Amino acid sequence: MKRINFKSSLITIALCALVVSFLCSCDSMNSLHEEYLERGAGIYLGPVEAAMSYPGYNKVKLIWAINADPRITKAVIYWNQRDKSKTVPVNRTNGEYIDGFLIMETDVEGLEEGDFIFEIIMQDDKGNFSKPYELSGTALGESFMKSLITRGIKEIMYNVDVFEIIWEDVSSATLQSSVVQYELEGNLITLEVPNDETVTPLPGLDTGNEINVFSIHIFGNEYDLDPLDSYFKSYFIPRRLRNITDDVLKNTKQPIVTVPGSGMPGNTARFLKAADWVHDGDMNKGYTVDANAPGGAALSLYTNGGADYNFANGKLYQTVTLPAGTYRFDARVIRTMCDGVALKIFMVVASGEGLPDFDNVATQSLGRIEVVTLSEVPAGNIPEISRPTQSIEFELTSEREVSLGFVGRASANFLTIFEKVELWSF
């Protein structure tokens, strides 16, 4: 692996070292290795002028510069307190020279993962040698491999007639691309995925099939590494799931359309009633759109009637007809605010037109889940609570009319804002 920029820098270091050596020559003997002080008078060869190391996988690449001393025939590299060594012959005929310095390099291989101290000593054929040049180096291994990121997958979803990978953004500077592999009819299918690809179709796959994903990392000149693959991650194709919200429900996405003239007295621009949604029970007294919500007017549940206000059985829903099949009803709360209130809101799916009363939700619904639950909160404390997406999965054995929505109870004032409401079919 050529590193011209590095080698030029190495020569600069070497030249600086020569200047410093000249200026400090009066007391340079005080810094010689003890071994060489013990030798007394003798013949010393030209030493290594500058050197650098590059981490590799179970190896370290060493590159160094020497002067043109014609007596030098080899370099001996020691490590592990001189328990290990490697000899590198000098090739003056075909060697690379920069500004009169001969550039040498070698890979010290077979190293365990960790840090090492290397000594480079130049020798001739008569047993003479130079002062040692000492430098550190790092060998990479299993821990480094485990640190290599595999590009993340947000989800695998079914879209019309094919499953697709929805990718997360790339967060690693060394990650250059990713690879998806799976078997199809006895053949290995390999899909190369560039970093700017956000959706990858998986033709031929169905529920229960397995895919393997890994990413390819390419490293800069600070490493002596060929491209490396991260450890693969396995994923199983989920059940077919199709978003049918727009086909079945109305007015679920921000900005929510409101009923004309439905604004709350005193704050008509902010709190209104959502069009296409049935307001039943105590929800007739409340409001179901917050125009100031993050992202624009959002589906909400809001009351502001004072401490004696009775909100025991508020309902908000839509009634639709669905064919036989398996479905999933999703909702995500992004904000709940309350003041001196005990609050509980259920997401509910029920058979027929309308939702059961609050006290009958457990026995008269096809499915229900608590999306918000707060015990009595002292007045003046206004917590803001968000929730991950909540889901109800339900099955219909025949075509049926169903109602989907929310049933709530509160002892005083509250505001709950939904980021999304969706219906999916398997």
C-alpha positions in Angstrom: 0.0 0.0 0.0 1.6 3.2 -1.2 1.6 6.2 1.1 3.4 9.0 -0.7 2.2 11.8 1.5 3.3 9.8 4.6 6.7 9.1 3.1 7.2 12.8 2.3 6.3 13.6 5.9 8.6 10.9 7.1 11.5 12.6 5.2 10.6 15.9 6.8 10.8 14.2 10.2 14.1 12.6 9.3 15.6 16.0 8.2 14.5 17.6 11.4 16.0 14.8 13.4 19.3 15.3 11.6 19.3 19.0 12.5 18.5 18.3 16.1 21.2 15.6 16.2 23.8 18.0 14.9 22.8 20.8 17.4 22.8 18.3 20.3 25.9 16.3 19.3 28.0 17.5 22.3 25.9 15.4 24.8 24.3 12.9 22.5 26.3 10.0 23.9 24.3 10.4 27.2 21.2 9.3 25.4 22.6 6.1 23.8 21.1 2.8 24.8 23.0 1.2 27.7 24.0 -1.7 25.4 26.0 0.7 23.2 27.6 2.5 26.1 29.0 -0.8 27.3 30.5 -1.5 23.9 33.0 1.4 24.1 34.8 2.4 20.9 33.5 0.5 17.9 31.9 0.9 14.5 28.3 2.2 14.4 26.2 2.2 11.4 23.8 4.9 10.3 20.6 4.6 12.3 17.0 4.8 11.4 16.2 8.5 10.9 12.5 8.4 11.3 9.7 5.7 11.4 6.0 5.3 11.8 3.6 2.4 12.3 0.2 1.6 11.0 -2.4 -0.7 12.7 -3.4 -3.7 10.8 -5.5 -6.8 11.4 -3.2 -9.1 13.6 -0.3 -7.2 12.2 1.5 -3.8 12.3 3.0 -2.1 9.2 6.3 -0.4 9.9 7.8 2.2 7.4 11.1 3.9 8.1 13.8 6.0 6.5 17.6 5.4 6.6 20.5 7.3 5.2 22.7 6.1 2.3 25.3 4.3 4.5 26.5 1.7 2.0 27.5 -0.8 4.7 24.0 -1.5 5.8 22.6 -4.7 4.5 19.6 -5.5 6.7 17.3 -4.2 9.3 16.4 -6.3 12.4 13.1 -5.6 14.1 12.5 -6.7 17.7 9.4 -6.8 19.8 8.1 -8.6 23.0 11.2 -7.4 24.8 13.4 -8.8 22.0 11.9 -12.3 22.3 10.6 -11.9 18.8 12.4 -10.6 15.7 12.2 -10.2 12.0 15.0 -9.5 9.5 14.4 -7.3 6.5 17.1 -7.1 3.8 18.1 -3.8 2.3 17.3 -3.5 -1.4 19.4 -0.6 -2.7 19.0 -1.4 -6.4 15.2 -1.4 -6.6 14.5 0.5 -3.4 12.6 3.8 -3.2 14.6 7.0 -2.4 13.2 10.3 -1.4 15.6 13.2 -0.9 18.5 10.8 -0.5 16.8 8.6 2.1 16.0 5.0 1.4 12.5 4.1 2.4 11.9 0.6 3.9 8.8 -1.1 5.0 7.5 -4.4 6.3 4.5 -6.1 7.9 5.1 -7.6 11.3 2.4 -10.4 11.1 1.0 -13.0 13.5 0.4 -10.6 16.3 -2.2 -10.8 18.9 -4.5 -7.9 19.4 -2.8 -5.2 21.5 0.0 -2.6 21.7 3.6 -3.3 21.0 7.0 -1.6 21.3 9.3 -2.2 18.3 13.0 -1.6 18.0 14.6 -1.2 14.5 18.3 -1.8 14.3 20.3 -1.6 11.1 23.2 -4.1 10.6 25.9 -5.0 8.2 27.4 -8.4 7.3 30.3 -8.0 9.8 28.2 -7.8 13.0 28.2 -4.0 13.3 24.9 -2.3 14.0 23.2 1.0 14.6 21.6 2.6 17.6 18.0 1.2 18.0 15.0 3.2 16.9 12.1 2.6 19.2 8.4 3.1 18.3 5.0 1.8 19.3 2.4 0.1 17.2 -1.0 -1.5 17.5 -2.3 -4.7 16.2 -6.1 -4.9 15.7 -8.2 -8.0 16.3 -11.5 -9.4 17.5 -12.5 -6.3 19.5 -11.9 -4.1 16.5 -14.0 -6.4 14.3 -16.9 -6.3 16.8 -16.7 -2.5 16.8 -17.5 -2.3 13.0 -21.0 -1.2 12.6 -23.6 -3.0 10.4 -26.0 -0.5 8.9 -29.2 -0.5 10.8 -32.7 -1.5 9.5 -35.7 0.6 10.6 -38.2 -2.1 9.5 -39.0 -4.7 6.9 -42.4 -4.0 5.5 -44.6 -5.3 2.7 -45.4 -2.8 0.0 -48.0 -3.9 -2.6 -46.3 -7.0 -3.9 -42.8 -7.1 -2.4 -41.1 -6.9 1.0 -38.8 -3.9 1.4 -36.0 -3.0 3.8 -36.3 0.6 5.2 -32.8 1.6 6.1 -31.5 3.8 8.9 -29.1 6.6 8.0 -25.4 5.7 7.9 -23.6 6.9 11.0 -20.0 5.6 10.5 -17.4 7.4 8.5 -15.7 4.2 7.4 -18.9 2.4 6.3 -18.9 2.5 2.5 -21.7 0.2 1.5 -23.8 -2.7 2.7 -24.7 -6.2 1.4 -27.9 -8.2 1.8 -27.8 -11.9 1.1 -30.5 -14.6 1.1 -31.3 -17.9 -0.5 -34.0 -18.2 -3.2 -34.8 -21.5 -4.8 -31.4 -22.9 -3.9 -29.5 -19.9 -5.2 -27.6 -17.3 -3.1 -28.9 -13.8 -3.9 -26.6 -10.9 -3.2 -27.8 -7.3 -3.2 -25.2 -4.4 -2.9 -26.7 -1.4 -1.2 -25.0 2.0 -1.5 -25.1 4.4 1.4 -27.6 6.8 -0.3 -30.2 4.0 -0.8 -33.0 4.2 1.7 -35.3 1.4 0.5 -34.2 -1.9 -0.9 -36.8 -4.4 -2.4 -36.4 -8.1 -1.6 -37.9 -9.8 -4.6 -39.1 -13.4 -4.1 -39.1 -13.4 -0.3 -42.1 -14.1 1.9 -43.0 -14.3 5.6 -40.5 -16.4 7.6 -37.6 -16.2 5.1 -34.2 -15.1 6.5 -31.8 -12.5 5.3 -28.2 -11.7 6.3 -26.9 -8.1 6.3 -23.3 -6.9 6.7 -21.5 -3.7 5.9 -18.2 -3.0 4.1 -15.7 -0.7 5.8 -12.9 1.1 4.0 -10.2 2.8 6.1 -8.0 5.8 5.6 -4.2 6.0 5.4 -3.9 5.9 9.2 -4.6 2.2 9.0 -2.9 -0.6 7.0 -6.2 -2.4 6.3 -7.9 -3.9 3.3 -11.7 -3.4 3.3 -13.3 -5.3 6.1 -16.8 -6.7 6.5 -18.7 -6.2 9.7 -20.3 -9.3 11.3 -23.6 -10.0 9.7 -26.9 -9.6 11.3 -29.8 -11.9 10.6 -33.4 -10.8 10.1 -36.6 -12.8 9.4 -39.2 -11.5 7.0 -42.3 -10.5 9.0 -45.9 -11.2 8.1 -47.2 -9.2 5.2 -48.3 -5.9 6.5 -49.9 -3.2 4.4 -50.9 0.3 5.5 -54.5 0.7 4.6 -55.2 3.9 6.6 -55.8 6.1 3.6 -58.1 3.5 2.1 -60.3 3.0 5.1 -60.0 5.9 7.7 -60.5 9.6 7.1 -58.7 12.6 8.4 -55.8 10.9 10.3 -52.8 12.8 9.2 -51.5 16.2 10.2 -52.8 18.8 9.6 -56.2 17.5 10.8 -59.2 19.0 9.1 -61.6 20.6 11.6 -65.3 21.2 11.8 -66.1 24.8 10.7 -67.0 27.0 13.7 -66.1 24.4 16.3 -63.4 26.4 18.1 -63.4 26.5 21.9 -64.7 29.8 23.2 -61.9 32.0 24.3 -59.3 30.0 22.2 -61.1 29.4 18.9 -57.9 29.2 16.8 -56.2 26.5 18.8 -58.7 24.0 20.1 -61.3 22.6 17.7 -63.2 19.5 16.8 -61.9 17.0 14.2 -64.0 16.4 11.0 -65.0 12.9 10.1 -64.6 11.6 13.7 -67.6 10.8 15.9 -67.6 12.7 19.2 -69.6 10.8 21.7 -70.4 10.9 25.5 -68.4 13.5 27.3 -66.2 14.1 24.3 -69.0 16.3 23.0 -67.9 18.7 25.7 -64.2 18.5 24.7 -62.1 19.3 21.7 -60.1 16.9 19.4 -57.7 19.1 17.5 -54.8 21.1 18.8 -53.7 23.5 16.1 -50.5 24.3 17.9 -49.2 20.7 18.1 -45.7 19.9 16.8 -46.0 19.3 13.0 -49.3 21.1 12.7 -52.9 20.5 13.7 -53.0 17.1 15.4 -55.7 14.7 16.6 -56.0 15.4 20.3 -58.2 14.9 23.4 -58.7 18.1 25.4 -60.9 19.4 28.1 -60.8 22.5 30.2 -63.9 22.6 32.3 -62.5 23.3 35.8 -62.1 21.0 38.8 -65.8 20.1 38.9 -65.9 19.2 35.2 -67.2 15.7 34.6 -65.3 13.8 32.0 -66.2 10.2 32.9 -66.9 8.7 29.5 -65.4 10.5 26.5 -65.3 8.8 23.1 -63.8 9.6 19.7 -64.0 7.1 16.9 -64.7 6.2 13.3 -66.9 3.3 12.1 -65.8 1.3 9.0 -66.6 -2.0 7.2 -63.7 -4.4 6.9 -63.5 -7.7 5.1 -62.4 -10.9 6.8 -58.7 -10.7 7.8 -56.1 -9.8 10.4 -55.6 -6.1 11.2 -53.5 -3.8 13.4 -54.6 -0.5 14.8 -51.7 1.8 15.8 -51.5 5.1 17.6 -48.7 7.1 19.2 -49.1 9.7 21.9 -46.5 12.4 21.6 -47.7 14.6 24.5 -49.9 14.3 27.5 -50.3 17.3 29.9 -52.5 17.4 33.0 -53.0 19.4 36.1 -54.4 18.0 39.2 -55.9 15.0 37.4 -56.3 11.3 37.3 -56.3 10.3 33.7 -56.8 7.1 31.7 -57.3 6.7 28.0 -57.9 3.5 26.1 -57.3 2.8 22.4 -60.3 0.5 21.5 -61.5 -1.6 18.6 -65.2 -2.8 18.9 -67.7 -4.6 16.8 -70.5 -2.6 15.3 -71.2 1.1 15.4 -69.8 3.0 18.4 -67.4 2.2 21.2 -68.3 0.7 24.6 -68.6 2.9 27.7 -65.4 3.4 29.7 -66.5 0.9 32.4 -67.3 -1.8 29.7 -64.2 -1.5 27.6 -62.7 -4.7 29.0 -65.7 -6.9 28.2 -67.2 -5.3 25.1 -64.3 -4.7 22.7 -62.4 -6.7 20.1 -59.2 -5.3 21.6 -58.1 -2.5 23.8 -54.9 -1.1 25.3 -54.2 1.8 27.7 -52.3 4.5 25.9 -52.2 6.9 28.8 -52.5 6.2 32.5 -51.8 8.7 35.3 -52.6 8.5 38.9 -53.8 11.5 40.8 -51.4 14.4 40.1 -51.3 17.2 42.6 -52.6 20.5 41.3 -49.9 22.7 39.8 -47.8 19.8 38.6 -48.1 19.4 34.8 -46.1 16.5 33.6 -45.5 16.0 29.8 -45.5 12.4 28.9 -44.9 10.7 25.5 -45.4 7.1 24.6 -44.1 4.7 21.9 -46.5 3.5 19.3 -49.3 1.3 20.8 -50.9 -1.4 18.7 -54.1 -3.5 18.8 -54.1 -6.6 16.6 -57.5 -8.1 15.8 -59.0 -10.7 13.5 -62.3 -10.8 11.6 -63.6 -14.1 10.4 -66.1 -12.4 8.1 -66.9 -9.0 6.7 -68.0 -6.8 9.6 -68.6 -3.2 10.7 -66.1 -2.1 13.4 -65.4 1.1 15.3 -61.9 2.2 16.0 -60.9 5.1 18.4 -60.4 6.2 21.9 -62.3 6.1 25.2 -61.1 8.2 28.1 -61.8 9.4 31.7 -60.4 12.3 33.6 -61.1 14.0 36.9 -60.2 17.5 35.6 -58.2 19.2 32.8 -56.0 17.4 30.4 -54.5 17.4 26.9 -53.4 14.4 24.9 -51.9 14.7 21.4 -51.6 11.9 18.9 -48.7 11.9 16.4 -50.3 9.2 14.2 -53.3 7.0 13.9 -52.9 4.1 11.4 -54.7 0.9 10.3 -52.7 -2.0 8.8 -53.7 -5.3 7.3 -51.8 -8.6 7.3 
